[in-house]
Amino acid sequence: MKPVVACLIALLVAAPAFGQSQSSSENGHGRTFWSGLALGIAGVTMSVLAVTVARVEDSSTGNAPPGTFQACVAQQADPIYAGNNCDALKGKNRPLLWSGVAVGAVGGVLMIRGTRTSAEVSANGFRVSHTIRF
């Protein structure tokens, strides 16, 4: 979890620098757009890493019963099963996955807030509108 927090702090500190090239007529909205884009990319990256590279050994994947990964590793002591590849049985890293989803959602909100686009949620549905000024 410490690398995730360090990554988020680095993004929050460095991301506003991307918006420095925006014109002053945008009243700072460009910075929130670029910060949101950076956070969105970081969130998607975290989620992808959670289900691919950063899998954990304390749970099993998919419909496999609990402890399947540990049983596979234990079988590797037997010469017949020494060639077992148990990596496919590792479970996804749920804390990293849901942290990535949350960071990506915050990034999406910042991107919408940083443009002339607005989103509205009501009891009847969801509306996204974009303002064009002449």
KACOR-V709673 format. One record per run of one state. SS is the DSSP state (H for helix, E for strand, - for the rest). FROM is the first residue (numbers start at 1). LEN is the number of residues. If there is no record, write none. Layout:
SS;FROM;LEN  SS;FROM;LEN
This chain:
-;1;1  H;2;20  -;22;2  H;24;3  -;27;2  H;29;23  -;52;4  E;56;5  -;61;7  H;68;8  -;76;3  H;79;3  -;82;5  H;87;3  E;90;2  -;92;2  H;94;20  -;114;3  E;117;5  -;122;4  E;126;5  -;131;4
